[in-house]
Amino acid sequence: MTPLEHELIVLVRKTCEQPARLEPKDLVPIREIAGDGALDYALVVVSFHFINRISDLLGIVTEFLPITLRRFEFFRRMAVRLLSIFMAKMDLSNREYGISYDEAVNSMTPLFENSMGEPPGNEFESIRSRPKLIEAIRLALEERDRRSSLDRGILAKIQRTVEHALPKRADDTEGFHTRPDDPVENFAFLGTRYAYRTTKKMIDVLREEGFDDLGLLDLAVAIADANQWARLYRLLGLPPELFYLK
């Protein structure tokens, strides 16, 4: 591995095993190699925590190969080769972000003020060099406050549960732990510790509580959003109240 790859793996492992203990100094080794590019890596890492949770909580199959064929090595190798050919044709190069920091903040201000009751101050100054982070937060606010079918009480409950369940050590991400009795809190706890353990029975309980397909999707998105933000604000040294509801 290159020094950068090594430090990225260290960061990824901590975001999985000890996210409650993340802090800005965890980005220092990457900053020493990649400068402000460390902020880009942080955004990529937390975005995968968002995407993977939705996939696991809702049982979305992400593998290229059907589960019935994965036990055969020949088919696994063939699937990897086909996927490699497909990915090789994609343009994954970085592109210049066309919006300035001030433009990104101004674009977010009306939504932020409507959601949090006051306009943003200078809290985002530490990420001025990466306005795409402001845009990511704006999109999360827009999804939560304009598109979600969940009321603010449920959203706040999910955010509190995620913060409480956030792993402090590797043991928190494996084994068995006492889970909340409330179905929504249980779903949020599971989605924070080990989303892949979600069962049909848990989904059925939520349906009995009145959540339809859209409601289940919005629950998964809210849990994924809270997990993404829990890691991002710690790594960037941002106040948690920039996204969390009271």
N, C-alpha and C positions, 0 to 999 in steps of 0.2 A: 504493500500500500504506500501511496504517497503520504507525506505528513498531513496534507489537507484531508485526504480520505480517512486517515486514522482519527483525526480530531472530529470529523463529522460522525463517525461511528460512535465515538465516546458521547457526543451530544445526543444522537438518536437513542442510544441505550438509556441515557438519563431521562429523556423525555418520556420513555416508556416505563421505566422502573422506579424513578424518583421524581416525578414532575413537580410534586409539592415543594421540593428543595431546589428547583431551578432558580437561577439568579443571573444578572447581567454578566458576571465574571465567567460564566460558562461559555460565553461567546468570545472571550478574550483570546484563547489560543487560535480560533478561526480568524479573528480580526488581524492577528499578527501575520497571518498568511494571505488573507483575501481582502483586508481592509474593510470598507463598508459593505463589501459583498457578503460579509457574515450575516447581515440583515436579510439578504435574499435567501440564504440557506435556512435561516430561522423560519421565514415565511413558508418555504417549501416543506420543512419538517412538520410544522403545525398544520399545514393544509392536508397532509397525509393522515394526521390524527383525525381530522374532520371527515375525510372521504372514507377511510377504513371503518369508522364507527357506524356510519350510515349503512355501509355494505354489510357489516356484521349484524347490526341490530335488526335489519330487515331481511337478512338471509339472501342477499344478492350475490350470485356466483360471479366472481371476478376472474376465475381461471379460464384460460383459452381452451383447455381440454376438459371434456365432460368427466364427471367424477367416476363414472363406471370404467373409464379407460386409464385413469391415472396410475393404477397399480402395475401397468405394463411399461417396462423401461423403454421399449422401442417407441411406443406412442408418446411417452413423455419427451423423449429426445426430438421426435418429429415435431411436436407442438412447439418446443422451444425454438427449433430452427425456423418454422413458419412464422412465429411471432417476431423473431429477429429480422427476417426479411421484410416483414410489414413495418417494423419500427425504423429500419434503415432508410426507408423512403420518406420518413417524416422529418420536417425541418424543426429541430429542437434548439436551434441557436438562440441566444439571448438577444432581445431587441431593446432599443432605446425607448424608455418610457416617455411618452409625449406630453405628460401633464406635470406642471411644476408643483412644488410643495404647497405654495399659497393657493394655487388653483384647486388642488385636491382638498385642502381644508375648507375653502369657501364652498366647494361643491357639497361637502358633508355637513356644513353648519346648520342648514334648515332642518335636516333629518335628525341631527344630533340634538338640537335645541328642542325639537318636538318630543323626542324620546326621553331625554334626560332632564329637561326643564331649564336648561341654561346652555349658552353657546360654548364651544370648546375654547379653552384658554391656550396657554403655552405648553400644555402637557405633551404634545407631540413633537416638540422641538428636538428631542434627542434622535428622532428618525427623519429629520428634515432631508437627509440625502437620499431617502427612499420613499418618495410619495406614493409608490404602489402599495405600501403598507397602509397608508391612510385610505386608499381606495378599497383595500380588502376589508377594512373595518367598516367603511361606509356600506359596502355591499351586504355585510353581515347584519348591520342595523336595518337596512332596507328589507332584507328577507324576514327578519324577526318582527318588525313593527308594521310592515305594510302587507306582507303576504301570509304570515303564519295565521292559522285558524285558532291558535291557543291564546287564552287571555293572559294578561300580565301576571296574574297570581300564579298560574301554572308555570310560566316561564321563570319567575323568580324562585319558585320551589325547585325547579330543575337546576338552576344556577347554584343555589345553596347546597343542594345534594352533591353536585359535582365537586364543589370546593371541599366539602367534608370527606368525600370518598377518594379524592385525588391521592394516588399512592405516594407514600413517603419512603418506602423501601421495596426491594424486589419481592419480598414475601407478600406484599399487598396485592400483587398481580397474579398470584397463584394460590392454590389451596382453596379453602372455604372460609367465608366470613359471615357474620351476622348481617343480614340485609334488612332494609326497612320493610315494614308491613304495607305501607301505602304503595299501590301498584305503580304510580308514576315515579315515586322516589326509588322504588326497587329497580325500575327500568333505567333510571338515571345512574344509580349505583352500579348496576351491572355494566352499563355502557361506558362507565369510567374505568372500572377495574378490569373487566374481561368481557367485552361486548360479544365475542365469538361464542359465549355460552348461552346466548339467548335461545329460548325454546319456544315451540308453538304454544305450549300451555301459558307461558308468560304473555304472549300476544293475545291469546284468547281471553285472559283476565282483563287486559286493557280494553278489548272489544266489549266485554260485559260492563265496563265502566263508561261506555258510550263513545269510545274513540273509533271512528270509521277509518277507511284506508288513508284518507287525507290527514286525519288526526294522528294516525300512527306515523306517517311520514314526517309531519311537523314535530312530533315528539322526538324522533330520531335526529332531525336537523337541529333542534334546540339543544339536545344533549351533545351533539357533535360540535356545535358552535361554542358551547360553554367549555368543552374540553380544549378546543382550539385556542380560545381566549385565555384560559387558565395558564397555558404554557407560554403564549405570546407575551402577555403582560409581565410575566416573571422574567423572561429572557431579555426584554427590552426595557425593563424598569419603569413601566407605565402604571398609572393608578388603576386598580381593578374597576373602579366606579365609572370608567370611561365606557364600559359596555354593560356591566352588571346592573340589574334592576334592584331597587331597594325593597 
